[in-house]
Amino acid sequence: MFGRLFTTTTVALLSGVVALPSLRAADTHNSTIMLARPNGNGAQTEEVHPFTHVAYIPADTDPTSVRFSKIRLVKVASRISYTDDRAYCQQLAFRDPGGSIACPSSHTDAYVPAYEVTYSYVGQPLSTEDLSRDFRFSVYFRLDELAPGVKRALPVGRKGRSEAATYFTVTTKRETTRQVAIDNQHSTFCDGTYRDGAWTHTDTRCQDLITYTIAEVPSGYITVRVDPLAPRMTLAGASK
């Protein structure tokens, strides 16, 4: 009961005009700049970096079930703008405490061409109503990241799909994450019982003494990395 893990969350609060430090791509996948306007409205621009070549699937998935599915040319968002009308959002929150996905509103400002590479895998059903075990994920590559022969594999068909699969390697790994956990060894808990759905101390004067520690625990996801083969390797393989 007391061994429950709590994930730490970093929350950034922006109020008024804020001086933002410069962000490097190595520090974050998405860089966000927020501007505060005098009328209380906010304009936020997010630079999106979709070319991580990484996807995450549930930890209870069999990694050997990951299979190449298809590749196609697409356009992906590279910059998204958000607008936040505070007066409107406050009125909306008053009318609908649950909020609205339209507040703030978003708009894609820029797209870049990319190869979308999709893989399938077998996972656990999402619910008793949805018993499907077939799932998919996609990763994205810049046009200059893949070998020239990839374009020949774009046409739909089993032969093209089999050829396209040879241009990529897939590695999987279950990482560990650092989480805040209750330190049972150095914590003291009062005796009590559950009453009306709440934990009630037997001695009302007793106070729990709880300390925390950082624990390394297995991630709830498997990291899947898809890497392109070097062009010279694929050309050498094709010449055999």
C-alpha positions in Angstrom: 0.0 0.0 0.0 2.8 2.4 0.9 5.2 1.2 -1.7 3.3 3.2 -4.4 5.6 5.1 -6.7 5.0 8.7 -7.6 6.3 10.2 -10.8 7.9 13.6 -10.5 6.6 16.2 -12.8 8.3 19.4 -13.7 5.9 22.3 -14.1 6.9 25.6 -15.7 4.8 28.7 -14.8 4.9 31.6 -17.1 3.5 35.0 -16.0 3.8 38.3 -17.7 6.9 38.8 -19.8 9.5 36.1 -19.4 13.1 36.0 -20.6 13.7 32.6 -22.2 17.1 31.0 -22.4 18.3 29.6 -25.7 17.4 25.9 -26.3 19.5 23.4 -28.2 18.1 20.5 -30.2 20.2 18.2 -28.0 18.5 19.4 -24.9 14.9 18.9 -26.1 13.0 17.4 -28.9 10.5 20.3 -29.1 11.5 23.9 -28.5 8.7 26.2 -27.4 8.7 30.1 -27.3 5.9 31.9 -25.5 5.1 35.5 -26.0 2.8 37.5 -23.6 0.7 40.2 -25.1 -0.6 43.3 -23.3 -4.3 42.3 -23.7 -3.7 39.1 -21.8 -3.7 36.8 -24.9 -0.8 34.4 -25.4 0.9 33.4 -28.6 3.1 30.3 -28.5 5.2 28.8 -31.2 6.6 25.3 -31.0 9.4 24.0 -33.2 8.7 20.3 -33.7 11.5 17.8 -34.3 9.9 14.5 -35.6 13.0 12.8 -36.8 14.0 11.0 -33.6 13.7 7.5 -35.2 12.3 6.4 -31.8 8.9 5.0 -30.8 7.6 3.6 -27.5 5.4 0.5 -27.1 4.0 -1.0 -23.9 6.4 -3.0 -21.7 4.2 -6.1 -21.9 4.6 -6.3 -25.7 6.7 -9.1 -27.2 9.5 -7.2 -29.0 10.0 -10.0 -31.5 6.6 -9.3 -32.9 7.7 -5.9 -34.4 7.4 -6.2 -38.2 7.9 -3.8 -41.0 4.6 -2.7 -42.5 5.0 0.1 -45.1 6.8 3.2 -46.1 5.4 6.3 -47.8 6.2 9.9 -48.6 4.3 12.4 -46.3 4.6 15.9 -45.0 5.0 16.4 -41.2 4.6 19.4 -39.1 7.8 21.3 -38.2 6.3 24.3 -36.5 3.0 24.7 -34.6 1.4 27.9 -33.3 -1.0 28.2 -30.4 -3.1 31.1 -29.5 -4.6 31.6 -26.1 -7.4 34.1 -25.5 -7.5 34.3 -21.7 -10.8 36.0 -21.5 -12.4 33.5 -23.8 -10.8 30.5 -22.0 -11.9 31.8 -18.6 -15.5 32.1 -19.8 -15.3 28.7 -21.3 -13.9 27.2 -18.1 -16.8 28.8 -16.2 -19.4 27.3 -18.6 -17.6 24.0 -19.0 -15.4 23.0 -16.0 -14.1 20.1 -18.0 -12.4 22.5 -20.4 -12.2 22.3 -24.2 -9.7 21.0 -26.7 -10.2 24.2 -28.7 -8.7 26.4 -25.9 -6.0 27.2 -26.7 -6.4 26.8 -30.5 -3.5 25.4 -32.6 -2.4 25.8 -36.2 0.4 24.2 -38.2 2.6 26.9 -39.7 5.2 24.8 -41.5 5.6 21.3 -43.0 8.6 19.3 -44.2 8.7 16.3 -46.5 9.5 13.0 -44.9 9.5 9.3 -45.2 7.0 7.7 -42.8 8.1 4.2 -41.9 5.4 2.1 -40.2 5.8 -1.0 -38.1 3.2 -3.4 -36.6 3.4 -5.3 -33.4 1.3 -7.6 -31.2 0.2 -6.2 -27.9 -2.3 -6.7 -25.1 -5.9 -5.7 -25.7 -6.8 -2.2 -24.6 -10.0 -3.3 -22.8 -12.6 -6.0 -22.6 -14.6 -4.2 -25.3 -11.6 -3.8 -27.6 -9.8 -7.2 -27.9 -7.7 -6.3 -30.9 -4.0 -7.2 -30.4 -2.7 -5.6 -33.6 -1.0 -2.2 -33.2 1.2 0.1 -35.2 3.7 2.9 -34.7 5.5 5.1 -37.2 8.9 6.9 -37.3 10.0 9.6 -39.7 13.1 10.2 -41.7 14.4 13.2 -43.7 14.6 12.5 -47.5 18.4 12.6 -47.4 18.7 10.1 -44.5 17.8 7.1 -46.6 19.5 5.3 -49.4 18.5 6.3 -53.0 17.0 2.8 -53.6 14.2 3.4 -51.1 12.2 5.3 -53.7 12.1 2.1 -55.8 10.5 0.3 -52.8 7.6 2.8 -52.4 5.1 1.1 -54.7 2.6 -1.0 -52.8 3.1 -4.7 -53.0 4.7 -7.6 -51.2 8.0 -7.4 -53.2 8.4 -3.6 -52.6 7.6 -4.1 -48.9 10.1 -6.8 -48.5 12.8 -4.7 -50.2 12.0 -1.6 -48.2 12.3 -3.6 -44.9 16.0 -4.3 -45.8 16.9 -0.6 -45.6 16.3 -0.5 -41.8 17.5 -2.1 -38.6 15.3 -2.3 -35.5 16.6 -2.4 -31.9 14.6 -2.6 -28.7 15.4 -1.9 -25.1 13.5 -1.5 -21.9 15.1 1.5 -20.1 14.9 2.3 -16.4 13.5 5.5 -15.0 14.1 7.4 -11.8 11.0 8.0 -9.7 10.2 9.3 -6.3 9.2 6.5 -4.0 8.2 6.2 -0.3 11.2 5.0 1.7 9.5 2.3 3.8 12.6 1.6 5.9 12.8 5.2 7.2 9.1 5.9 7.3 6.7 5.4 10.2 3.0 4.7 9.6 0.2 4.9 12.1 -2.1 1.9 12.7 -5.6 2.3 11.3 -8.4 0.9 9.2 -10.3 1.8 6.0 -13.6 3.5 6.9 -16.0 4.8 4.3 -13.3 4.5 1.6 -10.7 6.5 3.6 -7.8 5.5 5.8 -8.6 6.4 9.5 -5.9 6.3 12.2 -6.7 4.2 15.3 -5.1 6.9 17.4 -6.2 10.3 16.1 -3.2 11.9 17.6 -0.8 9.8 15.7 1.0 11.4 12.7 2.6 9.5 9.8 6.3 10.2 9.3 7.0 9.7 5.6 10.4 10.1 3.9 11.1 9.7 0.2 13.9 8.3 -1.9 14.8 8.0 -5.6 14.2 4.6 -7.0 15.4 3.1 -10.3 12.5 1.1 -11.8 11.8 -0.5 -15.2 10.1 1.8 -17.6 6.5 1.1 -18.5 7.5 1.2 -22.1 10.0 -0.5 -24.5 12.1 1.9 -26.6 12.1 0.9 -30.3 14.8 2.5 -32.4 14.7 2.3 -36.2 18.0 3.2 -37.9 18.6 3.4 -41.7 21.4 1.4 -43.2 24.2 3.4 -44.6 23.8 4.0 -48.4 27.0 2.2 -49.2 25.9 -0.9 -47.3 22.6 -1.1 -49.1 24.3 -0.6 -52.5 26.8 -3.3 -51.7 24.0 -5.7 -50.7 22.1 -4.9 -53.9 25.2 -5.7 -56.1 25.6 -9.2 -54.8 
